[in-house]
Amino acid sequence: MSVAVVRVRRAALICLALALLVPSGAWAARPLMLGFTDTTFATPGGGVWLQRSAAAEADLVRIDVGWPVTDSPGRPADFAPRNPADPHYDFTSDDIAIKQATAAGLRVLVVFNGAPRWAEGPHRPAGSPVGSWRPDPQAIEDYGIALATRYSGHFPDPAQPGHALPRVFAFQVWNEPNLSLYLSPQWSGGRAVAPVLYRAMLNAFYRGVKSIDPHALVVAAGTAPFGDPPGGQRIPPVVFWRDVLCLTPAGGGVRAASCPDPAHFDVLAHHPYSVGDPTATALEPDDVSIPDLGKLTTLLDAAERFGTVLPRASHPVWVTEVSYDSDPPDPQGVPIDEQARWLEQVLAELWRQGVQAVFWNQVGDQPPVPSYGATAQSGVYYLDGRPKPALTAFRFPLVAWRRGKASLEVWGRAPTAGHVVVQERAGGTWRPVKTLSVRARATFVFEIAAAHPVDLRALIGGQTSLVWRAR
């Protein structure tokens, strides 16, 4: 697939807002931001993993702050939900994590999921998970105001008088709302209701955050990749987003549906986990794995065209979770070297589809409690902090794909500024095939002649990528 035909989403304003380093020179390519999402970040030992995220040359981290408020059947009578200093809130661990991330040079995406009991709808069925039942949009708007106020860059730091807490640049409301585990009900009376519930939650959160910081990014919840037939516990992501975006099927495409209050967000997100390698497409037409992002960007394009998503601008796509477990330590994971190869292949494949940011799920492995199958061993570090080959793949990915019988397109991302030297193995030695001048964390892409399988690697500033076998 030629770079010239890669679908590029317009995102100049957002890139400027992020103040990213944009590559220069003849070989500069569209940037790709990299980050981690990890359950440990806001825990007592999270600082170590934030430092390791920075050492991996990540740009971003996704920190789950939850909804740290009094959980009672009724909202406390003396609670001021828009005031982040209200004593019913406890942001202590979140403040620490966000300060540590910022000090390490990482930009923070805050996410929360699960409503306190007083912010759920009435009569939650016994089978619906706590915190998932018809969350109150007004309560979510109030919490959005509290979050954006506390992390505006101006709010006094309770732990350091005379200092302010850092500014958070992006806020994400909820996680995988197309699963009943996180948002219920999914269906009611034969109709998909979770998308309608979520649109109201999203719009309320958008209003709250933007009322405090118009320049903060509001990121829609990342959807899970797979769904069930109508009436099941999971709505397929294509169906979910089609409904959130007020679209309806029409003649092989979509048309605008009635939408008094269109979805408001800055960034669309998805979690394209795949069964199989990164080129394996989802089996069902409304599911979305790694190579299938076009199913969602097609809907997003239509919604922008019809005006059923606001603001009227191009909306970038982020992948806020994706990963593969490795063996070791997980006996059911992919072999350790294959995990590394698949990681860099994931980054290249998502970049080719126009994704602006990718968050790898877990910087470090989780403890195997109660079992390997119930926890994640997808880190680029082992639990004890030892690096896996995946760390090199994340820091310095290099991938090549065939453009024809006689040529390859080579893609990579530099961990530091300088001259990238891409080499080809010839017999027992390595010889240079291209030298590029790049900035730190810049992507690069070029074409080389190659009629036969070839081994490639890249070097810059004393660092060497993994070897990529291009067939």
C-alpha positions in Angstrom: 0.0 0.0 0.0 1.6 3.3 -1.1 1.9 6.1 1.4 0.3 8.3 -1.2 -3.0 6.4 -0.8 -2.9 6.1 2.9 -6.0 7.7 4.3 -4.8 10.8 6.3 -7.2 12.4 8.8 -6.8 16.2 9.0 -5.6 17.0 12.6 -3.4 20.0 12.3 -5.1 21.9 15.1 -4.8 19.0 17.5 -1.2 18.4 16.6 -0.4 22.0 17.3 -2.3 21.8 20.6 -0.1 18.9 21.7 3.1 20.7 20.7 4.5 17.6 19.3 7.9 17.4 17.6 7.1 17.2 13.9 9.7 15.5 11.7 11.5 17.4 9.0 13.4 16.5 5.8 12.7 14.6 2.7 11.8 11.4 4.6 9.5 12.9 7.2 6.2 11.1 7.5 2.9 11.7 9.3 3.6 11.5 13.1 2.4 8.7 15.4 2.1 9.3 19.1 2.8 6.3 21.4 1.7 5.7 24.9 0.8 3.2 27.6 -2.3 2.4 29.5 -1.6 0.6 32.7 -3.7 -0.2 35.8 -0.7 0.5 38.1 -0.2 4.1 37.3 -2.5 5.5 40.1 -1.3 2.9 42.6 1.4 3.3 45.3 4.0 1.7 43.0 2.9 3.4 39.9 5.8 5.9 39.8 8.3 3.2 38.8 6.1 2.2 35.8 5.7 5.8 34.8 9.4 6.2 34.8 9.7 3.1 32.7 7.1 4.4 30.3 9.3 7.5 29.8 12.4 5.4 29.4 10.5 3.5 26.6 10.2 6.9 24.8 6.4 7.1 25.2 4.7 10.4 24.5 1.5 9.7 26.5 0.0 7.7 29.4 -3.6 6.9 30.0 -4.3 7.1 33.8 -7.6 5.7 35.2 -8.6 8.0 38.0 -12.0 6.4 38.5 -14.8 8.4 40.1 -13.2 8.9 43.6 -16.2 10.1 45.5 -18.4 8.9 48.3 -20.3 5.8 47.2 -23.7 5.8 48.9 -27.2 4.9 47.8 -28.1 8.6 47.7 -26.0 11.6 46.9 -24.7 13.2 50.1 -26.8 16.3 50.9 -23.8 18.5 51.5 -21.9 17.4 48.4 -20.8 20.1 45.9 -20.0 17.8 42.9 -18.5 20.6 40.7 -15.9 21.5 43.3 -12.9 19.2 43.2 -11.9 20.3 46.7 -15.1 19.0 48.2 -14.2 16.5 51.0 -16.4 13.8 49.5 -13.8 13.5 46.7 -10.4 11.9 47.3 -7.9 12.6 44.4 -4.8 11.8 46.5 -3.5 8.9 44.4 -4.5 10.5 41.2 -2.7 13.8 42.0 0.5 11.8 42.7 0.3 9.8 39.5 -0.4 12.9 37.3 2.4 14.8 38.9 4.8 11.9 38.4 3.8 11.5 34.8 4.2 15.2 34.1 7.5 15.3 35.8 8.7 12.4 33.6 7.7 14.4 30.4 4.6 12.4 29.7 1.3 13.9 28.6 -1.7 12.5 30.4 -5.0 11.2 29.2 -7.3 10.8 32.2 -10.1 8.2 31.9 -12.8 7.1 34.4 -15.4 4.4 34.3 -18.2 3.3 36.6 -20.7 5.5 38.4 -21.2 5.7 42.2 -24.5 4.2 43.3 -26.2 7.6 43.7 -25.3 8.5 40.0 -26.8 5.3 38.6 -30.4 5.0 37.3 -33.0 3.6 39.5 -33.8 -0.1 39.9 -30.5 -1.6 38.7 -31.2 -5.4 38.1 -29.2 -7.8 40.2 -27.4 -9.1 37.1 -26.0 -5.7 36.0 -22.5 -4.8 37.2 -22.3 -2.2 39.9 -21.6 1.3 38.4 -22.9 0.4 34.9 -26.7 1.0 35.1 -27.9 4.0 33.2 -25.4 6.6 34.6 -26.8 10.0 35.1 -25.6 12.5 32.5 -26.0 15.4 34.8 -23.7 13.8 37.4 -21.2 13.1 34.6 -21.3 16.7 33.5 -20.7 17.8 37.1 -17.7 15.4 37.4 -16.3 16.6 34.1 -16.3 20.1 35.6 -14.6 18.9 38.7 -11.9 17.0 36.7 -11.2 19.8 34.3 -11.0 22.3 37.1 -8.6 20.2 39.2 -6.3 19.5 36.3 -6.5 22.8 34.6 -3.0 23.8 35.5 -4.3 26.4 38.0 -5.8 24.4 40.8 -3.8 24.6 44.1 -1.9 21.4 45.0 -3.1 20.3 48.4 0.2 18.5 49.0 2.4 21.4 48.0 1.2 24.8 49.1 2.1 27.5 46.7 2.1 25.1 43.7 -0.6 24.2 41.2 -1.4 20.7 40.0 -0.4 20.0 36.4 -2.7 20.5 33.5 -4.1 17.4 31.9 -4.5 17.8 28.1 -7.1 15.1 27.4 -10.1 13.5 29.2 -11.8 10.2 28.3 -15.3 9.3 29.5 -15.9 5.6 30.1 -14.4 2.4 28.9 -15.8 0.0 26.3 -19.4 1.1 26.6 -20.5 -1.5 24.0 -20.1 -4.1 26.7 -22.7 -4.7 29.4 -19.8 -5.1 31.9 -19.3 -1.3 31.7 -22.7 0.1 30.5 -26.1 -1.5 30.9 -28.6 -2.2 29.6 -27.1 -2.8 26.1 -30.5 -3.6 24.7 -34.1 -2.9 25.7 -37.2 -4.0 23.9 -35.2 -5.3 21.0 -33.5 -1.9 20.5 -29.9 -1.0 21.1 -30.1 1.5 23.9 -26.5 1.7 25.1 -25.4 4.0 22.2 -28.2 6.4 23.1 -27.2 6.3 26.8 -23.6 6.8 25.9 -24.2 9.7 23.6 -26.0 11.5 26.4 -23.1 10.8 28.8 -20.5 11.9 26.3 -22.3 15.1 25.4 -22.7 15.9 29.1 -19.1 15.3 29.8 -18.0 17.4 26.8 -20.1 20.3 28.1 -18.6 20.0 31.5 -14.9 19.8 30.4 -15.2 22.5 27.7 -16.9 24.9 30.1 -13.6 25.0 32.1 -11.0 24.4 29.4 -12.1 24.9 25.8 -8.7 23.6 24.6 -8.8 20.3 26.5 -9.4 17.3 24.3 -12.5 15.1 25.0 -11.8 11.6 23.9 -14.8 9.3 23.3 -14.6 5.9 25.0 -12.6 3.2 23.3 -15.0 0.5 22.1 -14.3 -3.2 22.4 -13.6 -5.0 19.1 -16.3 -7.8 19.1 -20.0 -8.0 19.6 -22.9 -10.4 19.8 -26.2 -10.8 17.9 -29.0 -8.5 18.9 -30.0 -8.9 22.5 -26.5 -10.1 23.6 -24.1 -8.6 26.2 -21.9 -6.9 23.6 -23.0 -4.5 20.8 -20.6 -4.8 17.7 -18.6 -1.6 17.5 -19.8 -0.7 14.0 -23.4 -0.9 15.2 -22.6 1.0 18.4 -20.8 3.9 16.6 -23.3 4.0 13.8 -26.0 4.7 16.5 -23.9 7.1 18.6 -23.2 9.0 15.4 -26.9 9.2 14.4 -26.5 7.2 11.2 -28.7 4.5 9.7 -28.0 1.9 7.0 -29.1 3.0 3.5 -28.3 1.3 0.2 -25.0 -0.3 1.2 -24.0 2.9 3.0 -25.4 5.1 5.6 -27.6 8.2 5.9 -28.3 10.7 8.7 -30.9 9.8 11.2 -32.9 12.2 13.4 -30.4 13.6 15.9 -31.6 16.5 18.1 -28.3 16.4 20.1 -25.4 15.1 17.9 -22.4 13.4 19.5 -19.8 15.9 20.7 -16.2 14.9 21.1 -12.7 15.7 19.7 -11.2 12.2 19.2 -12.8 8.9 18.4 -11.2 5.9 20.2 -11.3 2.1 19.7 -9.6 -1.0 21.1 -8.9 -3.2 18.1 -7.7 -6.4 19.8 -7.2 -9.2 17.3 -7.5 -12.9 17.3 -4.4 -13.9 15.5 -1.6 -11.8 14.1 -2.0 -8.0 13.3 -3.1 -8.7 9.8 -6.0 -11.0 10.9 -9.3 -9.3 10.1 -12.4 -9.7 12.3 -14.7 -12.6 11.2 -18.0 -10.7 11.6 -18.7 -7.7 9.4 -19.6 -5.4 12.3 -16.5 -6.2 14.4 -13.3 -4.2 14.2 -9.8 -5.7 14.7 -6.5 -4.2 13.9 -6.8 -4.1 10.1 -10.4 -3.1 10.1 -10.3 0.6 11.4 -11.7 1.7 8.0 -15.1 0.4 9.1 -15.1 3.1 11.8 -13.4 5.9 9.9 -16.0 5.5 7.1 -18.7 6.1 9.6 -16.9 9.0 11.1 -16.4 10.6 7.7 -20.1 10.2 7.0 -21.1 11.8 10.3 -18.8 14.7 9.7 -20.3 15.1 6.2 -23.9 15.0 7.5 -23.2 17.1 10.6 -24.2 14.3 13.1 -20.9 14.7 15.0 -19.7 18.0 16.5 -17.7 20.2 16.5 -17.6 20.6 12.7 -14.0 19.6 12.3 -12.0 16.5 11.4 -11.9 14.1 14.3 -8.7 12.0 14.8 -8.8 8.4 15.7 -6.8 7.0 18.7 -6.3 3.4 19.8 -6.4 3.7 23.6 -5.8 0.0 24.1 -4.2 -2.8 22.1 -1.8 -5.6 23.0 -0.7 -9.2 22.9 0.4 -11.3 25.9 3.8 -12.9 25.7 5.1 -16.4 26.5 7.0 -16.3 28.8 5.4 -15.6 31.2 1.9 -16.5 30.0 1.8 -20.1 28.6 -1.1 -19.0 26.5 0.6 -15.9 25.1 2.5 -15.6 21.8 6.3 -16.5 21.9 8.3 -13.6 23.3 10.0 -12.7 20.0 6.8 -12.9 18.1 5.2 -10.5 20.6 7.9 -7.9 19.8 7.4 -8.4 16.0 3.7 -8.1 16.3 3.9 -5.0 18.4 5.9 -3.1 15.8 3.6 -4.5 13.1 0.6 -3.2 15.1 2.1 0.3 15.1 2.8 0.2 11.4 -0.6 -1.2 10.5 -2.5 1.4 12.6 -0.3 4.2 11.2 -1.2 3.1 7.7 -4.8 3.4 8.5 -4.4 7.0 9.7 -4.5 6.4 13.5 -2.9 9.4 15.3 -2.1 7.8 18.7 -1.6 4.2 20.0 -1.6 3.2 23.6 -0.1 -0.2 24.3 -2.0 -2.0 27.1 0.5 -2.5 30.0 4.0 -1.2 30.3 4.7 -4.0 32.7 3.2 -7.5 33.2 0.6 -8.0 35.9 1.0 -10.6 38.6 -0.6 -13.9 37.6 -3.2 -13.7 40.3 -5.6 -15.5 40.3 -4.2 -16.9 37.0 -2.3 -15.9 33.9 -5.5 -16.1 31.9 -7.2 -13.5 34.2 -4.4 -10.9 34.1 -2.3 -9.3 31.4 1.2 -10.3 30.5 1.4 -7.9 27.6 4.0 -5.5 29.1 7.2 -4.5 27.4 8.8 -5.2 30.7 8.4 -8.3 32.9 6.8 -7.9 36.3 10.3 -7.6 37.9 11.3 -4.8 35.5 13.5 -6.7 33.1 13.0 -5.6 29.5 11.4 -7.8 26.9 12.3 -7.7 23.2 9.0 -5.7 22.9 10.7 -2.8 24.6 13.0 -2.3 21.6 10.1 -2.8 19.3 8.2 0.0 21.0 11.1 2.4 21.3 12.4 1.8 17.8 10.0 0.0 15.5 11.0 -1.0 12.0 8.6 -2.7 9.6 8.6 -3.3 5.8 5.8 -4.4 3.6 5.9 -5.4 -0.1 4.7 -2.9 -2.7 5.3 -5.2 -5.6 7.4 -8.0 -6.8 10.6 -5.9 -6.8 10.2 -3.3 -4.1 9.5 -2.8 -0.3 8.2 0.1 1.6 10.1 0.6 4.9 8.5 2.3 7.9 9.9 3.2 11.3 9.9 5.6 14.2 13.1 7.0 15.6 13.6 7.1 19.4 16.0 10.1 19.2 17.1 12.8 16.8 20.0 12.2 14.5 20.8 10.1 11.4 18.9 6.8 11.1 21.0 4.3 9.1 18.9 1.4 7.7 20.9 -1.6 6.9 20.4 -4.8 4.9 22.0 -8.1 5.7 24.2 -9.4 2.9 25.7 -12.7 3.8 27.3 -12.4 7.2 27.6 -8.6 7.1 25.3 -5.5 7.2 25.5 -2.8 4.6 23.6 0.5 4.6 20.7 1.0 2.2 19.4 4.4 3.4 20.5 7.2 5.7 17.9 9.6 7.0 18.0 12.8 9.1 15.1 12.7 11.6 13.9 14.4 14.8 13.2 12.5 18.0 10.1 10.2 17.8 9.6 11.1 14.2 8.2 8.5 11.8 10.0 7.9 8.5 9.1 5.9 5.3 10.9 5.2 2.1 11.0 2.6 -0.7 13.8 0.2 -1.6 14.4 -2.3 -4.4 14.0 -5.8 -3.1 12.9 -8.7 -5.2 13.7 -11.4 -2.6 13.3 -11.8 1.1 15.6 -9.5 3.0 16.6 -8.8 6.7 16.6 -5.1 7.7 17.6 -3.2 10.8 18.0 0.4 11.8 20.6 2.2 13.9 20.6 5.7 15.5 22.6 7.2 18.4 23.9 3.9 19.6 20.5 2.2 19.5 19.6 -0.6 17.2 16.1 -1.8 16.2 15.1 -5.4 16.0 15.8 -7.3 12.8 12.7 -7.2 10.5 12.5 -10.1 8.0 10.7 -8.7 4.9 9.4 -11.5 2.7 
